[in-house]
Amino acid sequence: MTVESIKQAVSEANRFLHTAKVALNTQDKYKTVNGIEINTLPDGKANGAVKRASMDLTRALAEMRRP
């Protein structure tokens, strides 16, 4: 574990938190699916950005744990 890998993981974690908050702020309050109201994230750009940030965070954490 190096200082640089820890800094990279922290940076990716902050990016993930930011994109997740943006996606949550743009969510549909209620969407009806088969007569049931559920909270959902919109499909598209915000959802994709969260998935990408999550994947990058996972990679940074794996790199940090390398001997």
Buried (B, 14 or more C-beta within 10 A) or exposed (E): EEEEBBEBBEEBBEBBEEBBEEBEEEBEEEEEEEEEEEEEBEEEEBBEBBEEBBEBBEEBBEBBEEE
